[in-house]
Amino acid sequence: MVSSKAKTVSDYLTELTPERRELVSRVRDVILENLPDGFQETMQYGMISYVIPLERYSDTYNGQPLGIVSLASQKNYCSLYLMCVYGHANISRWFEDEWKATGKKLNMGKSCVRFKKLDDLPLELIGRVVGKVSVDEFIQIYEESRRK
């Protein structure tokens, strides 16, 4: 699945094969356990996303809620989009160093961590990075990026 038309997270998970559903659900559980207060789980851009609701911050470049993390099942792998890593050089360096210390191979673009199985991810680190940036800090990172 490249992009889902599902309106709810439950519908999205139902669309997945049992193996993918288990994989995505386990990563989702880690995200939900570590996500700072103020972020909201929703569907955005055909993925499970964790966003700052527009009621909290509406001054976005495209009128959509600011997403800090997204999780998707693609055709050949799953993707975890970590916008807090992409948007902050210090967090990015920290994340890459911490990942390297796990001994696992990092398959990452600018914000997208690609994985095929649960063993590809250091789940404890995923939890730590998800919990690293509060809503207020993420708004500050976003606003600084818009000034550049």
Phi, psi and chi 1 to 4 in degrees:
 res  aa     phi    psi   chi1   chi2   chi3   chi4
   1 MET       -  123.7  164.9 -178.2  -39.9      -
   2 VAL   -92.0  -48.2  174.4      -      -      -
   3 SER  -143.5  129.7 -176.8      -      -      -
   4 SER   -95.9  151.4  172.7      -      -      -
   5 LYS   -98.2    4.9  -57.9  -77.6 -172.3 -137.6
   6 ALA   -57.5  139.9      -      -      -      -
   7 LYS   -91.3  -22.1  -59.7  -74.0 -173.1 -144.5
   8 THR  -129.0  159.6   67.7      -      -      -
   9 VAL   -62.7  -40.3  172.8      -      -      -
  10 SER   -59.1  -45.0  178.9      -      -      -
  11 ASP   -63.4  -40.2  -70.9  -15.0      -      -
  12 TYR   -59.9  -48.8 -177.5   84.6      -      -
  13 LEU   -63.8  -35.0  -66.9  170.9      -      -
  14 THR   -64.3  -31.4  -60.2      -      -      -
  15 GLU   -69.7  -21.3  -67.2  175.4  -10.3      -
  16 LEU   -80.1  155.7  -57.8  176.5      -      -
  17 THR   -64.2  158.6   65.5      -      -      -
  18 PRO   -55.6  -39.3  -27.6   35.8      -      -
  19 GLU   -65.9  -45.6  -62.9   80.3   20.0      -
  20 ARG   -67.5  -38.3  -79.2  -71.0  177.7   95.8
  21 ARG   -59.6  -43.5 -175.3  177.6  -47.2  115.7
  22 GLU   -63.4  -45.0  174.4   64.7   21.3      -
  23 LEU   -62.7  -52.1  176.6   58.0      -      -
  24 VAL   -64.1  -40.1  168.7      -      -      -
  25 SER   -63.5  -39.6  -67.4      -      -      -
  26 ARG   -65.0  -43.3  -70.2  -74.8  -53.2  -84.0
  27 VAL   -67.5  -40.8  176.5      -      -      -
  28 ARG   -58.5  -42.1  176.7  179.7  175.2 -119.8
  29 ASP   -59.4  -42.0  -71.0  -15.4      -      -
  30 VAL   -63.7  -43.1  169.3      -      -      -
  31 ILE   -60.1  -51.0  -66.6  167.9      -      -
  32 LEU   -62.7  -34.9  -71.1  170.4      -      -
  33 GLU   -68.8  -24.2  -71.3  168.0   10.4      -
  34 ASN  -115.8   -8.1  -68.4  -81.7      -      -
  35 LEU   -65.8  126.5 -164.7   66.6      -      -
  36 PRO   -62.5  155.1  -24.4   35.3      -      -
  37 ASP   -57.3  144.2  -70.1  -20.2      -      -
  38 GLY   104.6  -21.1      -      -      -      -
  39 PHE   -85.8  155.4  -69.8  101.4      -      -
  40 GLN  -130.6  137.7  177.6 -179.2   54.8      -
  41 GLU   -82.3  134.9 -177.5 -179.9   61.6      -
  42 THR  -157.2  179.3 -170.4      -      -      -
  43 MET  -101.3  131.7  -69.7  -61.7  -63.1      -
  44 GLN  -148.8  131.6 -172.6 -179.9   49.9      -
  45 TYR    55.7   33.9  -53.3  115.0      -      -
  46 GLY    75.3   17.5      -      -      -      -
  47 MET  -133.9  160.4  -59.0  178.7  -79.7      -
  48 ILE   -72.2  126.0  -58.3  171.1      -      -
  49 SER  -132.8  154.4  -64.0      -      -      -
  50 TYR  -121.2  115.7  -58.3   87.8      -      -
  51 VAL  -131.5  163.8  -56.9      -      -      -
  52 ILE   -89.0  117.9  -60.5  171.4      -      -
  53 PRO   -58.9  147.6  -18.6   28.9      -      -
  54 LEU   -59.7  -27.5  -71.1  172.4      -      -
  55 GLU   -62.8  -29.3  -61.9   81.0   36.3      -
  56 ARG   -88.0  -38.8  169.7   64.8  174.6   84.9
  57 TYR  -151.9  110.6 -173.6   81.1      -      -
  58 SER  -110.7   -4.6   61.9      -      -      -
  59 ASP   -84.4   62.5 -171.6   19.7      -      -
  60 THR  -103.3  157.2   64.5      -      -      -
  61 TYR   -65.6  -24.9   75.3   97.0      -      -
  62 ASN  -122.4    7.7   63.1   -1.9      -      -
  63 GLY    77.5    2.3      -      -      -      -
  64 GLN   -97.1  153.2  -64.2  -64.8  -47.7      -
  65 PRO   -60.4  145.5  -21.0   31.0      -      -
  66 LEU   -72.5  123.7  -70.2 -180.0      -      -
  67 GLY   -99.0  132.4      -      -      -      -
  68 ILE   -99.2  -31.9 -168.4  163.2      -      -
  69 VAL  -143.0  140.7  177.2      -      -      -
  70 SER  -135.1  152.9  -69.0      -      -      -
  71 LEU  -135.1  128.2  177.2   60.0      -      -
  72 ALA  -143.4  149.5      -      -      -      -
  73 SER   -99.7  115.4  177.1      -      -      -
  74 GLN   -97.6 -177.0  -53.2  -68.0  -11.6      -
  75 LYS   -62.9  -48.4 -178.1  177.1  178.4 -177.5
  76 ASN  -112.2   -0.3  -65.1  -46.5      -      -
  77 TYR  -166.0  176.6   54.0   84.6      -      -
  78 CYS  -107.9  157.4  -69.6      -      -      -
  79 SER  -127.5  140.4  -59.8      -      -      -
  80 LEU  -124.5  111.1 -176.5   60.7      -      -
  81 TYR   -93.8  117.0  -64.1   87.8      -      -
  82 LEU  -111.4   89.0  -59.0  170.1      -      -
  83 MET   -68.9  -25.1  -65.0  -50.6  -67.0      -
  84 CYS   -68.1  -29.5   61.6      -      -      -
  85 VAL   -75.1  -43.5  170.9      -      -      -
  86 TYR   -64.0  -38.1  172.3   72.7      -      -
  87 GLY   -89.9   -0.5      -      -      -      -
  88 HIS  -143.1  112.0 -163.8  -76.8      -      -
  89 ALA   -59.0  -41.0      -      -      -      -
  90 ASN   -66.1  -41.8  -70.1  -19.9      -      -
  91 ILE   -67.0  -38.7  -65.3  173.7      -      -
  92 SER   -60.0  -48.6  179.7      -      -      -
  93 ARG   -61.8  -44.9  -81.0 -169.0  -63.7  -79.1
  94 TRP   -58.2  -47.7  169.1   84.2      -      -
  95 PHE   -60.8  -47.5 -179.4   73.4      -      -
  96 GLU   -63.7  -40.4  -70.1  174.7   14.5      -
  97 ASP   -64.3  -44.7  -70.1  -14.8      -      -
  98 GLU   -64.6  -39.6  -68.8  -68.5  -50.2      -
  99 TRP   -63.5  -46.3 -169.3  -67.2      -      -
 100 LYS   -57.2  -39.2 -175.1  176.4 -178.0  179.8
 101 ALA   -64.5  -20.4      -      -      -      -
 102 THR   -77.5  -18.4   70.1      -      -      -
 103 GLY    83.1    0.2      -      -      -      -
 104 LYS   -88.8  151.7  -64.8 -176.5 -175.9  -75.9
 105 LYS   -79.5  128.7 -177.6  178.9 -174.2  -91.4
 106 LEU   -93.8  120.1  176.9   58.0      -      -
 107 ASN  -111.6   94.9 -178.6   -9.6      -      -
 108 MET  -140.0  140.0 -176.3  173.7 -175.3      -
 109 GLY   -93.3 -145.7      -      -      -      -
 110 LYS   -65.7  -43.5  -70.4 -177.1  178.8 -174.7
 111 SER  -131.0  -10.4   73.6      -      -      -
 112 CYS   -96.9  114.3  176.1      -      -      -
 113 VAL   -94.1  122.7  174.4      -      -      -
 114 ARG  -101.2  138.9  -66.5  170.8  -73.3  -84.5
 115 PHE  -151.0  151.5   59.0   98.9      -      -
 116 LYS  -110.4  -26.5  -68.4 -174.8  177.9 -174.6
 117 LYS  -143.7  163.0   55.3 -170.1 -174.1  -46.4
 118 LEU   -59.7  -35.3 -151.9   52.2      -      -
 119 ASP   -65.4  -14.7  -74.7  -15.6      -      -
 120 ASP   -73.1  -20.0  -67.7  -17.5      -      -
 121 LEU  -108.9  133.6  -66.8  175.7      -      -
 122 PRO   -82.0   93.1   25.1  -27.2      -      -
 123 LEU   -59.3  -34.6  -70.3  176.4      -      -
 124 GLU   -62.5  -41.6 -173.0  -91.1  -23.2      -
 125 LEU   -67.4  -39.3  175.3   58.0      -      -
 126 ILE   -59.1  -44.2  -62.3  -56.7      -      -
 127 GLY   -61.0  -43.0      -      -      -      -
 128 ARG   -64.5  -42.8  -74.4  173.1   44.7 -146.1
 129 VAL   -70.2  -36.6   75.0      -      -      -
 130 VAL   -62.8  -37.4  164.4      -      -      -
 131 GLY   -86.1   -0.1      -      -      -      -
 132 LYS   -76.2  -27.1 -161.6  159.0 -171.1   66.0
 133 VAL  -121.8  122.0  178.3      -      -      -
 134 SER   -77.1  170.5   70.7      -      -      -
 135 VAL   -58.0  -48.0  166.4      -      -      -
 136 ASP   -62.0  -41.6  -70.7  -23.3      -      -
 137 GLU   -65.2  -39.2  -69.6  167.4  -36.8      -
 138 PHE   -67.9  -38.0 -166.0   60.9      -      -
 139 ILE   -62.0  -42.3  -69.9  170.1      -      -
 140 GLN   -62.6  -44.0 -178.4  179.5   -3.0      -
 141 ILE   -59.7  -45.2  -69.6  167.6      -      -
 142 TYR   -62.2  -48.0  172.2   75.3      -      -
 143 GLU   -63.7  -37.9  -71.9  177.4  -15.9      -
 144 GLU   -63.9  -39.0  -73.1  173.3    8.7      -
 145 SER   -66.7  -32.6   75.4      -      -      -
 146 ARG   -74.1  -25.1  -60.6  -62.9  -64.3  158.8
 147 ARG   -75.4  -22.2  -83.7 -176.3 -112.7  161.6
 148 LYS   -76.7      -  -65.8  179.2 -178.1  175.2
